[in-house]
Amino acid sequence: MSDLHGSVGLGGNNRESDVLLVQTALRRHGVSPGPLDTICGRKTMAAIEHFQSKFLTKPDGRVDPHGPSWRRLEKTTVAPHVRSAIPHMQGKAGSSTPRFPVVPVRDREPQAPSIAHAESYWRQDTPLPAPGTVNRGLVSPSSAEQVARFQGMPSAHMSQQDKPVTNPMLLALMATESVGPFRATGLKIALASLRSIFAEVKRELPDLYPLIGKAGMQVNRLQRGSTTKVSNHAWGSAIDLTIAGKLVPFGAPNSCRGLDALVPYFNRAGWYWGGGYRRARADAMHFECGATLMRTTR
């Protein structure tokens, strides 16, 4: 079996090649992840949890490289009803990517909660991720970088209270637009990126998409507890999200399923997730444009 390069499942990196590897391994062990489509949707997450329930006290719906779930999936044991189909797996002509037949799985298939129960499913609390498992290769832009980028503060007098933006350069780069599930005010590049992210979420996690709400985007204030550093919300480059009205507060020791599922979409688009901050300042509802994405500001 090939090596797993990144995490797959709830809050995982969910690269297509890794997702297909896990989906295929689940089928080999008699657990159906749904179609072998390289998409880590809710059925694949439920399949991972079902597989983990056989050996973990608290399944987390995620497979990590070299972790206990992947080590078990790597074992060559194949469910009897799957074994007979394996020799017939063929690749497409001219392609190294295998085409796997739809194999009937007779073990009790994990059932992802119905759409009617999507709200309770996506609102469930989850533990914060281990350090270094999210935001890989991403850097949160500093207050000093932003001040230099926009040639000054968002407004002449900054405090912990929201104030009108007066910086003319910043104002010219902002807009109020629909990003899919709601309208928001922020940097135009951030709004365009959000539309792309949410369009992907709508295709792949359609029952989560309508539950996504915002708790604030452009809010002109200083960082919590600071008298000098500007919050990235002030630049319109950060957004706080809710899931079915659930708000995970700043400093909470947990996230929730819906936010975790959004993390790989945001990370791939160059956004830094606040759930990856150090534990004392963890902010699972918070997503902000990373330093590289901000360099594209015009």
Secondary structure as UniProt FT lines:
FT   STRAND          8..9
FT   TURN            10..11
FT   HELIX           16..28
FT   TURN            29..30
FT   HELIX           42..52
FT   TURN            53..55
FT   STRAND          62..63
FT   TURN            65..66
FT   HELIX           68..74
FT   HELIX           80..83
FT   TURN            84..85
FT   HELIX           86..88
FT   STRAND          90..91
FT   TURN            93..94
FT   STRAND          98..99
FT   HELIX           115..117
FT   HELIX           118..123
FT   STRAND          125..127
FT   TURN            131..132
FT   TURN            136..137
FT   HELIX           143..149
FT   TURN            150..151
FT   HELIX           168..172
FT   STRAND          174..178
FT   STRAND          183..187
FT   HELIX           188..204
FT   TURN            206..208
FT   HELIX           209..211
FT   STRAND          212..216
FT   TURN            224..225
FT   HELIX           232..235
FT   STRAND          238..243
FT   TURN            244..245
FT   TURN            250..251
FT   STRAND          254..256
FT   HELIX           257..268
FT   TURN            269..270
FT   STRAND          271..273
FT   HELIX           274..276
FT   HELIX           279..281
FT   TURN            284..285
FT   STRAND          286..289
FT   HELIX           291..294
FT   TURN            295..296
//
